[in-house]
Amino acid sequence: LGFLERDIIRHADPFEAFEEVLAYAQENAADCVLLGGDLFHENRPSRSTLVKTIELFTKYCMGERASHLQVLSDQAINFPSTGSANFEDPNYNVSMPVFIIHGNHDDPAGTENISALDVLASARVLNYFGKTEIAAGAHAGKIPVHPVLLGKGKTRVALYGLGNVRDERLSRVFLQQNITWVRPEHTPESPEISDWLNIMTIHQNRVFHGSGHTSAIDENWLPRWLDLVVWGHEHECKLGDQPSSSSAAHHAPRSKTGGRNKPRARKDDVDDEAMQETDFEVFQPGSSCAIQLSEGEARKKHFMSLDIQGTSYKATYIPFSKVRPFAFETVALRDHADEIDAEDPRSLETFLTRKIEQMIAGVAGTSGELPLIRLRVDSTGYTTVNTARFGQKFVGKIANPGDVLLFHRRAQRRAAGASGGDASGAAAADEAQQGGAASEQDVLNQARVNRLITKNLRTDMELLAVDELGDALQEYVAHGEIHAISSFVQKKLQELQKKLGASNASFSTEKEVAAAAAAAAKELHAGGPAGAAAAAAAEAPKKPAPAKKAPAKKAPARKAPARKRKA
């Protein structure tokens, strides 16, 4: 929401698509709505965007219809911003609760680690969960993932959420097995762990870019006992194991055993080890409207309705009806040498005009709105035209005349380690043109930040952790948080001072203080005296092999669920 809010043609596109989802949910009496992050396009949405968003939530999610959901977990842990779910607050009439994690566009930032979603959660129009911080001190580098335990009748759903974390950092956390998955505990209300349907919502890169194994999150790193994963961040819509077409509207009911139309295993036949072998389904909804004008976004966009009974579910994929039509094609000029004179720009312009008009005719009549058109042109060996001036002839015919053309040339790859080479930046730009999960400028900014950190901070400094400094630098660059770095340094100094003060040690020289501070910082970074050795032993391989079966391990300590509140 808020994408191109000043564009006279496309400013309402995100709100119309979002309203279509909420209207469908309200019309079909949905128990709740689940959003996979990036509710807002900007980290600091405008006041106009915030007002329109709150109006939509109020219109569709508030009302006299009672919510039949119950939260069976500790709400203070699940919803740290508010301490409880909005539909269990007696001061509000919430008919259809919304659960959401943050993405990379609306992630928390600043000295108090606050997101725009915290504002909406405090206004009680949604439930913001999955907000985790990578622990410091004795549990450095670890992430606990607590599920929101929901109940309705005899149906039990464990909803896991993990808001966006920088891919490089989260990859190391996964590879070092520093994520703790908290499972539902055995209680009279939920007698067996197999009675829970486990749903995970995550907002990370799903596709690896370049040769690095830390540029995305591998599905195989997630626990196999999950039943369904809702994957945010990627803009292309992918419908689980079904083909991406509007005709693929339904999934057959899926049972806890992972197969179709199979009877669910008896609860005395299901143990933790068997659950580890259960495969899960991935639903990648993609963006609700075209953001990048990439090839993946030209495919039909859908949202999903999920019907759950017991531990079986059926997914219904609903195509958007209010999304602006979008056509994408790629052309290589060298394949049309007989139509284009390499020395005459006018012949190139005539050829491109004809191609654009053919694309417009291909989507004419599908909607009453002006279509989006993007022609990706491989201009290797040819000249180009001014895209802004070229687009003027299509004003009133298409919605994006200013960027209808995207020129690119085949990249000349430099040898690894060549002096002055910037392979990572070139690769990032090329991937952005191919239509990755972030805009071209975002990808280039991220590549520059990563390169800066890698070049200047190759090893851990004595007092500051490189990963955390990288996060602060990213906040400064991407979100404009001018105090991000100074706040990070001040926070780390306070932690060190507290640790040194607790040791009751005495120092006679500045040299002794510096040595003690360095030792304390190393202990904090590694998570204890033996942490450094453990971290080194867990260093990731160059390309991790997907694990077919997660190692069996003891269930983590489970917390007693909070008593449910009466609305």
C-alpha positions as CSV (number, residue, x, y, z in Angstrom):
1,L,0.0,0.0,0.0
2,G,1.3,3.5,-0.9
3,F,3.1,2.3,-4.0
4,L,3.1,5.2,-6.6
5,E,0.7,7.1,-4.4
6,R,1.4,10.3,-6.4
7,D,0.9,8.6,-9.8
8,I,-2.3,10.0,-11.3
9,I,-3.2,6.7,-13.0
10,R,-1.8,3.9,-10.7
11,H,-2.1,5.4,-7.2
12,A,-5.2,3.4,-6.3
13,D,-4.1,0.0,-7.7
14,P,-2.7,-1.5,-4.4
15,F,-5.7,-0.3,-2.4
16,E,-8.2,-1.8,-4.9
17,A,-6.5,-5.2,-4.8
18,F,-6.3,-5.2,-1.0
19,E,-9.9,-4.2,-0.7
20,E,-10.9,-7.1,-3.0
21,V,-9.2,-9.6,-0.6
22,L,-10.9,-8.1,2.5
23,A,-14.3,-7.9,0.8
24,Y,-14.0,-11.6,-0.2
25,A,-13.0,-12.6,3.3
26,Q,-15.9,-10.7,4.8
27,E,-18.5,-12.0,2.3
28,N,-17.4,-15.6,3.0
29,A,-17.3,-15.1,6.8
30,A,-13.6,-15.9,7.1
31,D,-12.4,-16.5,10.7
32,C,-9.2,-14.5,10.0
33,V,-6.9,-13.0,7.4
34,L,-3.2,-13.9,7.2
35,L,-0.8,-11.4,5.5
36,G,2.8,-12.4,4.7
37,G,4.5,-9.0,5.1
38,D,5.1,-5.8,3.1
39,L,1.7,-4.3,3.9
40,F,3.3,-1.0,3.0
41,H,5.7,-0.1,0.2
42,E,7.6,2.4,2.3
43,N,9.1,1.9,5.7
44,R,7.5,5.2,6.7
45,P,4.2,5.3,4.9
46,S,2.5,8.7,4.4
47,R,-0.3,9.9,6.6
48,S,-2.7,9.5,3.6
49,T,-1.7,5.9,3.2
50,L,-2.1,5.2,6.9
51,V,-5.5,6.8,7.0
52,K,-6.8,4.8,4.0
53,T,-5.4,1.6,5.4
54,I,-7.1,2.0,8.8
55,E,-10.3,2.9,7.0
56,L,-10.2,-0.4,5.1
57,F,-9.5,-2.5,8.2
58,T,-12.3,-0.7,10.1
59,K,-14.8,-1.2,7.3
60,Y,-14.1,-4.9,6.8
61,C,-12.7,-6.3,10.0
62,M,-14.7,-4.5,12.7
63,G,-18.4,-5.2,13.4
64,E,-21.0,-7.0,15.5
65,R,-20.3,-10.5,14.2
66,A,-18.5,-12.3,17.0
67,S,-15.1,-14.0,16.4
68,H,-15.1,-17.7,17.3
69,L,-11.3,-17.9,17.4
70,Q,-9.5,-18.4,20.7
71,V,-5.9,-17.8,21.4
72,L,-4.5,-20.7,23.5
73,S,-0.9,-19.5,23.7
74,D,0.8,-16.8,25.8
75,Q,-0.4,-13.6,24.1
76,A,2.3,-11.4,25.8
77,I,4.9,-13.4,23.8
78,N,2.9,-13.6,20.6
79,F,2.0,-9.9,20.4
80,P,4.8,-7.9,22.1
81,S,3.4,-4.6,20.8
82,T,0.1,-4.9,22.5
83,G,0.3,-7.9,24.9
84,S,-2.9,-9.4,23.5
85,A,-4.9,-10.1,20.4
86,N,-7.3,-7.3,19.3
87,F,-10.3,-9.6,19.1
88,E,-10.0,-10.6,22.7
89,D,-9.9,-7.0,23.8
90,P,-13.4,-6.2,25.3
91,N,-13.1,-2.6,24.2
92,Y,-13.2,-3.4,20.5
93,N,-15.7,-5.3,18.3
94,V,-13.4,-7.3,16.0
95,S,-15.4,-9.6,13.7
96,M,-12.5,-10.7,11.4
97,P,-9.0,-10.5,13.0
98,V,-5.9,-9.9,10.8
99,F,-2.6,-11.6,11.5
100,I,0.5,-10.2,9.9
101,I,4.3,-10.4,10.0
102,H,6.6,-7.6,8.7
103,G,8.5,-7.7,5.4
104,N,11.6,-5.9,4.3
105,H,9.7,-2.8,3.3
106,D,7.8,-2.3,6.6
107,D,10.3,-3.8,9.0
108,P,11.0,-2.3,12.4
109,A,13.7,0.3,12.6
110,G,15.1,3.1,14.8
111,T,16.2,3.2,18.4
112,E,13.0,1.7,19.7
113,N,12.7,-0.9,16.9
114,I,9.2,0.2,15.8
115,S,7.5,-0.5,12.6
116,A,4.4,1.1,10.9
117,L,2.7,-2.2,11.8
118,D,3.2,-1.4,15.5
119,V,1.2,1.7,14.9
120,L,-1.7,-0.3,13.4
121,A,-1.4,-2.9,16.2
122,S,-1.6,-0.2,18.8
123,A,-4.7,1.1,17.0
124,R,-6.1,-2.5,17.4
125,V,-6.9,-3.0,13.7
126,L,-4.5,-5.9,13.3
127,N,-2.4,-8.4,15.2
128,Y,1.4,-8.1,14.5
129,F,3.4,-11.2,15.3
130,G,6.7,-12.8,14.2
131,K,8.7,-9.8,15.4
132,T,11.9,-11.4,16.7
133,E,15.3,-10.0,17.6
134,I,18.4,-12.1,17.3
135,A,19.4,-12.6,20.9
136,A,22.5,-11.3,22.5
137,G,24.4,-12.3,25.6
138,A,24.3,-15.9,26.7
139,H,21.9,-16.8,23.8
140,A,23.7,-14.7,21.1
141,G,22.7,-15.4,17.5
142,K,19.6,-17.5,18.5
143,I,16.0,-16.9,17.4
144,P,13.1,-18.5,19.3
145,V,10.0,-18.9,17.2
146,H,6.8,-19.1,19.3
147,P,3.6,-20.1,17.5
148,V,0.2,-18.3,17.9
149,L,-2.0,-21.2,19.0
150,L,-5.5,-20.8,17.7
151,G,-8.5,-22.9,18.4
152,K,-12.1,-23.1,17.0
153,G,-14.2,-26.0,18.2
154,K,-12.0,-29.1,17.9
155,T,-9.7,-27.6,15.3
156,R,-6.2,-26.5,16.5
157,V,-3.8,-24.4,14.4
158,A,-0.2,-23.5,15.4
159,L,0.6,-20.3,13.4
160,Y,4.4,-19.7,13.2
161,G,5.7,-16.4,11.9
162,L,9.1,-15.0,11.2
163,G,9.3,-11.4,10.0
164,N,12.0,-10.4,7.6
165,V,15.7,-10.6,8.7
166,R,18.6,-9.9,6.4
167,D,19.1,-13.0,4.3
168,E,22.8,-13.3,5.0
169,R,22.3,-13.2,8.7
170,L,19.3,-15.5,8.9
171,S,21.0,-18.0,6.7
172,R,23.8,-18.3,9.2
173,V,21.3,-18.7,12.0
174,F,19.7,-21.6,10.1
175,L,22.9,-23.2,9.1
176,Q,24.2,-23.0,12.7
177,Q,20.9,-24.5,13.9
178,N,20.3,-21.5,16.2
179,I,16.5,-21.4,15.7
180,T,14.4,-22.8,18.4
181,W,11.0,-24.0,17.3
182,V,8.5,-24.0,20.2
183,R,5.9,-26.8,19.8
184,P,2.4,-26.9,21.4
185,E,2.5,-28.6,24.8
186,H,0.4,-31.5,25.9
187,T,-2.7,-30.2,27.7
188,P,-6.2,-31.5,28.3
189,E,-7.5,-29.1,25.6
190,S,-5.0,-30.4,23.0
191,P,-4.2,-34.0,24.0
192,E,-1.7,-34.8,21.2
193,I,0.9,-32.8,19.3
194,S,-0.4,-34.4,16.1
195,D,-3.8,-32.7,16.6
196,W,-2.3,-29.4,15.5
197,L,-2.1,-28.1,11.9
198,N,1.2,-26.2,11.6
199,I,1.3,-23.2,9.3
200,M,4.4,-21.1,8.8
201,T,4.6,-17.5,7.4
202,I,8.0,-16.3,6.3
203,H,9.2,-13.2,4.3
204,Q,12.6,-13.9,2.7
205,N,14.3,-14.5,-0.6
206,R,13.2,-17.9,-1.9
207,V,15.5,-18.0,-5.0
208,F,19.3,-17.9,-4.6
209,H,21.1,-15.2,-6.5
210,G,24.6,-15.6,-7.7
211,S,26.9,-18.3,-6.2
212,G,26.4,-17.4,-2.5
213,H,24.4,-19.8,-0.3
214,T,23.4,-17.0,2.0
215,S,21.4,-14.9,-0.4
216,A,18.1,-16.8,0.3
217,I,16.5,-19.2,2.6
218,D,16.3,-22.9,1.4
219,E,12.9,-24.5,2.0
220,N,14.7,-27.6,3.2
221,W,16.0,-25.7,6.2
222,L,12.5,-25.4,7.6
223,P,11.3,-28.2,9.9
224,R,9.5,-31.1,8.1
225,W,6.6,-31.3,10.6
226,L,5.2,-28.1,9.1
227,D,2.1,-28.6,7.0
228,L,1.8,-25.4,5.0
229,V,4.3,-22.5,4.4
230,V,3.0,-19.1,3.2
231,W,6.0,-17.5,1.5
232,G,6.1,-13.7,1.2
233,H,8.6,-11.3,-0.4
234,E,8.8,-12.9,-3.8
235,H,6.6,-11.0,-6.3
236,E,5.7,-13.9,-8.6
237,C,2.5,-15.8,-7.7
238,K,3.1,-19.6,-7.4
239,L,0.3,-21.8,-6.3
240,G,2.0,-24.6,-4.4
241,D,2.2,-27.9,-6.4
242,Q,-0.4,-26.7,-8.9
243,P,0.3,-25.0,-12.2
244,S,0.1,-21.2,-12.2
245,S,-3.1,-20.7,-14.1
246,S,-6.5,-19.5,-13.3
247,S,-8.0,-22.9,-14.2
248,A,-6.2,-24.4,-11.2
249,A,-8.7,-23.3,-8.7
250,H,-8.8,-26.0,-6.0
251,H,-6.7,-28.4,-4.1
252,A,-8.0,-31.7,-2.9
253,P,-8.3,-31.9,0.9
254,R,-4.8,-32.6,2.3
255,S,-4.3,-34.7,5.4
256,K,-1.7,-34.6,8.1
257,T,0.1,-37.5,6.5
258,G,1.1,-35.2,3.6
259,G,-0.8,-37.2,1.0
260,R,-4.0,-36.4,-0.9
261,N,-7.3,-38.0,0.3
262,K,-5.5,-40.3,2.7
263,P,-6.9,-41.1,6.1
264,R,-5.0,-39.3,8.9
265,A,-2.8,-41.5,11.0
266,R,-4.2,-42.5,14.4
267,K,-2.7,-40.3,17.1
268,D,-1.0,-43.3,18.7
269,D,0.8,-44.0,15.4
270,V,2.2,-40.5,15.1
271,D,5.4,-39.6,17.1
272,D,7.9,-36.8,16.8
273,E,10.1,-38.7,14.4
274,A,7.3,-39.5,12.1
275,M,6.3,-35.9,12.1
276,Q,9.8,-34.9,11.0
277,E,9.2,-36.9,7.8
278,T,6.0,-35.0,6.9
279,D,6.5,-32.8,3.8
280,F,4.8,-29.4,3.6
281,E,3.2,-27.4,0.8
282,V,4.4,-23.9,-0.1
283,F,2.0,-21.2,-1.2
284,Q,3.7,-18.1,-2.7
285,P,1.0,-15.5,-3.2
286,G,3.3,-12.8,-4.7
287,S,2.5,-9.1,-4.9
288,S,-1.2,-8.2,-5.2
289,C,-0.5,-5.8,-8.1
290,A,2.5,-5.3,-10.5
291,I,5.3,-3.5,-8.7
292,Q,8.4,-4.2,-10.7
293,L,6.9,-4.8,-14.2
294,S,9.0,-8.0,-14.4
295,E,8.2,-11.2,-16.3
296,G,7.1,-13.1,-13.2
297,E,4.6,-10.4,-12.3
298,A,2.9,-10.8,-15.7
299,R,1.4,-14.1,-14.6
300,K,-2.1,-14.3,-13.2
301,K,-2.2,-13.2,-9.6
302,H,-4.2,-15.0,-6.9
303,F,-4.9,-15.0,-3.2
304,M,-5.9,-18.2,-1.2
305,S,-8.8,-19.2,0.9
306,L,-8.0,-22.0,3.3
307,D,-10.7,-24.3,4.8
308,I,-9.4,-26.2,7.8
309,Q,-11.2,-29.0,9.7
310,G,-9.3,-30.9,12.3
311,T,-5.9,-31.5,10.7
312,S,-7.0,-31.5,7.1
313,Y,-7.3,-28.5,4.9
314,K,-8.4,-27.5,1.4
315,A,-6.9,-24.6,-0.5
316,T,-8.9,-22.5,-3.0
317,Y,-7.1,-20.1,-5.2
318,I,-9.0,-17.0,-6.2
319,P,-7.8,-14.9,-9.1
320,F,-7.8,-11.2,-8.6
321,S,-10.5,-9.5,-10.7
322,K,-9.4,-5.8,-10.1
323,V,-5.7,-6.1,-11.0
324,R,-4.6,-3.9,-13.9
325,P,-3.8,-6.0,-17.1
326,F,-0.1,-6.4,-17.6
327,A,1.8,-7.7,-20.7
328,F,5.5,-8.5,-20.7
329,E,7.7,-9.6,-23.6
330,T,11.4,-9.9,-24.4
331,V,13.0,-9.2,-27.7
332,A,16.6,-9.4,-28.9
333,L,17.3,-6.9,-31.7
334,R,20.0,-9.1,-33.2
335,D,17.1,-11.6,-34.1
336,H,15.5,-8.9,-36.2
337,A,18.5,-7.6,-38.2
338,D,16.5,-7.7,-41.4
339,E,14.0,-5.1,-39.9
340,I,16.4,-2.8,-38.2
341,D,19.2,-0.7,-39.5
342,A,21.8,-0.5,-36.8
343,E,22.9,2.9,-38.1
344,D,19.4,4.4,-38.3
345,P,17.7,5.1,-34.9
346,R,14.4,5.8,-36.7
347,S,14.1,2.2,-38.0
348,L,14.6,1.0,-34.4
349,E,11.9,3.3,-33.1
350,T,9.5,2.1,-35.8
351,F,10.2,-1.5,-34.9
352,L,9.7,-0.9,-31.2
353,T,6.5,1.1,-31.8
354,R,5.0,-1.8,-33.8
355,K,5.9,-4.3,-31.0
356,I,4.3,-2.1,-28.3
357,E,1.1,-1.7,-30.4
358,Q,0.9,-5.5,-30.8
359,M,1.2,-6.0,-27.1
360,I,-1.5,-3.4,-26.4
361,A,-3.8,-5.2,-28.8
362,G,-3.1,-8.4,-27.0
363,V,-4.6,-7.2,-23.7
364,A,-7.3,-4.9,-25.2
365,G,-10.8,-5.6,-23.9
366,T,-9.6,-7.6,-20.9
367,S,-10.4,-4.7,-18.6
368,G,-11.6,-1.1,-18.8
369,E,-8.4,0.2,-17.3
370,L,-5.3,1.2,-19.1
371,P,-2.9,-1.8,-19.3
372,L,0.7,-2.0,-18.1
373,I,3.2,-2.8,-20.9
374,R,6.8,-3.7,-20.5
375,L,9.1,-4.6,-23.4
376,R,12.5,-5.9,-22.4
377,V,15.0,-5.2,-25.2
378,D,18.4,-6.9,-25.6
379,S,20.2,-4.1,-27.4
380,T,23.6,-5.8,-27.7
381,G,25.3,-4.4,-30.8
382,Y,22.7,-1.7,-31.4
383,T,21.9,1.8,-30.3
384,T,19.0,2.7,-28.0
385,V,16.3,5.3,-27.9
386,N,15.3,7.8,-25.2
387,T,12.7,5.8,-23.2
388,A,10.9,8.9,-21.8
389,R,10.5,10.5,-25.2
390,F,9.5,7.3,-26.8
391,G,6.8,6.6,-24.2
392,Q,5.1,10.0,-24.9
393,K,3.4,8.5,-28.0
394,F,1.6,6.0,-25.8
395,V,0.2,8.5,-23.3
396,G,-3.5,7.7,-22.8
397,K,-3.0,4.2,-24.2
398,I,-1.0,2.6,-21.4
399,A,-0.6,3.2,-17.7
400,N,3.2,3.3,-17.7
401,P,4.4,5.3,-20.7
402,G,7.5,6.5,-18.9
403,D,9.0,3.0,-18.4
404,V,7.5,0.9,-21.2
405,L,11.0,0.0,-22.5
406,L,13.8,-1.7,-20.5
407,F,17.1,-1.9,-22.4
408,H,19.8,-4.2,-21.4
409,R,23.0,-5.7,-22.9
410,R,24.5,-9.1,-22.3
411,A,26.8,-8.7,-19.4
412,Q,30.5,-9.2,-19.9
413,R,31.4,-11.3,-16.9
414,R,34.7,-10.4,-15.3
415,A,37.0,-13.1,-14.0
416,A,36.7,-13.7,-10.3
417,G,39.1,-11.5,-8.4
418,A,39.9,-9.2,-11.3
419,S,41.1,-5.9,-10.2
420,G,38.5,-3.2,-10.3
421,G,35.8,-5.8,-10.9
422,D,32.3,-5.5,-9.5
423,A,30.8,-8.8,-10.4
424,S,28.4,-8.8,-7.5
425,G,27.0,-5.4,-8.4
426,A,26.7,-6.4,-12.1
427,A,25.0,-9.7,-11.1
428,A,22.7,-7.9,-8.8
429,A,21.6,-5.4,-11.5
430,D,21.1,-8.3,-14.0
431,E,19.0,-10.2,-11.5
432,A,16.9,-7.1,-10.8
433,Q,16.2,-6.7,-14.5
434,Q,15.2,-10.4,-14.7
435,G,12.6,-9.6,-12.0
436,G,13.8,-10.6,-8.6
437,A,12.1,-9.8,-5.3
438,A,13.3,-6.2,-5.0
439,S,13.5,-3.3,-7.3
440,E,16.7,-2.7,-9.3
441,Q,17.7,0.2,-7.1
442,D,17.1,-1.8,-3.9
443,V,19.2,-4.7,-5.2
444,L,22.0,-2.3,-6.1
445,N,21.9,-0.6,-2.7
446,Q,22.0,-3.9,-0.9
447,A,24.9,-5.1,-3.1
448,R,26.8,-1.9,-2.2
449,V,26.2,-2.3,1.5
450,N,27.2,-5.9,1.5
451,R,30.3,-5.1,-0.5
452,L,31.2,-2.3,1.9
453,I,30.9,-4.7,4.9
454,T,32.8,-7.5,3.2
455,K,35.7,-5.2,2.1
456,N,36.2,-3.3,5.3
457,L,35.0,-5.7,8.0
458,R,36.4,-9.1,7.0
459,T,36.9,-10.2,10.6
460,D,35.2,-9.4,13.8
461,M,36.2,-6.2,15.4
462,E,37.2,-6.3,19.1
463,L,34.0,-4.7,20.5
464,L,31.3,-4.7,17.8
465,A,29.8,-7.6,16.0
466,V,30.0,-7.4,12.2
467,D,26.5,-8.8,11.6
468,E,24.8,-6.3,13.9
469,L,26.8,-3.4,12.6
470,G,25.7,-4.5,9.1
471,D,22.1,-4.4,10.2
472,A,22.6,-0.9,11.5
473,L,24.3,0.2,8.3
474,Q,21.4,-1.3,6.3
475,E,18.9,0.7,8.4
476,Y,20.9,3.9,7.7
477,V,21.0,3.3,4.0
478,A,17.6,1.7,3.2
479,H,15.4,3.4,5.8
480,G,17.1,6.7,6.4
481,E,17.5,6.1,10.1
482,I,20.2,8.7,10.8
483,H,20.8,7.5,14.3
484,A,20.9,3.8,13.6
485,I,24.7,3.4,13.8
486,S,25.2,5.7,16.8
487,S,22.3,4.0,18.7
488,F,23.8,0.6,17.9
489,V,27.2,1.6,19.2
490,Q,25.7,3.1,22.4
491,K,23.7,0.0,23.1
492,K,26.7,-2.3,22.7
493,L,28.8,0.0,25.0
494,Q,26.1,-0.2,27.7
495,E,26.1,-4.1,27.4
496,L,29.8,-4.2,27.8
497,Q,29.8,-1.8,30.7
498,K,27.1,-3.9,32.4
499,K,29.1,-7.1,31.9
500,L,32.4,-5.7,33.1
501,G,30.6,-4.2,36.1
502,A,29.1,-7.6,37.0
503,S,32.5,-9.2,37.0
504,N,33.7,-7.1,40.0
505,A,37.2,-7.1,38.5
506,S,39.6,-4.3,39.2
507,F,41.9,-2.7,36.6
508,S,45.0,-0.7,37.1
509,T,45.7,0.4,33.5
510,E,43.8,1.3,30.4
511,K,45.4,-1.7,28.6
512,E,43.8,-4.1,31.1
513,V,40.4,-2.5,30.6
514,A,40.7,-2.8,26.8
515,A,41.7,-6.5,27.1
516,A,38.9,-7.2,29.5
517,A,36.4,-5.4,27.2
518,A,37.6,-7.3,24.2
519,A,37.2,-10.6,26.0
520,A,33.7,-9.7,27.2
521,A,32.7,-8.6,23.7
522,K,33.9,-11.9,22.3
523,E,31.9,-13.8,24.9
524,L,28.8,-11.7,24.1
525,H,29.1,-12.3,20.4
526,A,29.7,-16.0,20.7
527,G,27.1,-16.6,23.4
528,G,29.4,-17.7,26.2
529,P,33.0,-18.9,26.9
530,A,32.6,-21.9,24.7
531,G,30.5,-20.1,22.1
532,A,33.3,-19.1,19.9
533,A,34.4,-22.6,19.3
534,A,30.9,-23.8,18.7
535,A,30.3,-21.0,16.2
536,A,33.5,-21.8,14.3
537,A,32.5,-25.5,14.2
538,A,29.1,-24.6,12.8
539,E,30.5,-22.6,9.9
540,A,28.4,-23.1,6.7
541,P,29.7,-25.2,3.8
542,K,30.1,-23.6,0.5
543,K,26.8,-25.1,-0.8
544,P,24.7,-26.8,1.8
545,A,23.0,-30.1,0.8
546,P,19.3,-30.1,1.4
547,A,18.4,-32.2,4.4
548,K,15.8,-34.8,3.6
549,K,15.2,-35.6,7.3
550,A,15.8,-33.2,10.1
551,P,17.7,-34.8,13.1
552,A,15.5,-35.9,15.9
553,K,15.9,-33.8,18.9
554,K,14.3,-33.3,22.2
555,A,11.3,-31.0,22.2
556,P,12.1,-27.6,23.7
557,A,10.6,-26.5,26.9
558,R,7.0,-25.5,26.4
559,K,5.2,-22.7,28.1
560,A,1.7,-23.1,29.6
561,P,-0.9,-21.4,27.5
562,A,-2.5,-18.3,28.8
563,R,-6.0,-18.4,30.1
564,K,-8.4,-17.3,27.3
565,R,-10.2,-14.1,27.9
566,K,-13.9,-13.5,27.4
567,A,-14.6,-10.9,24.8
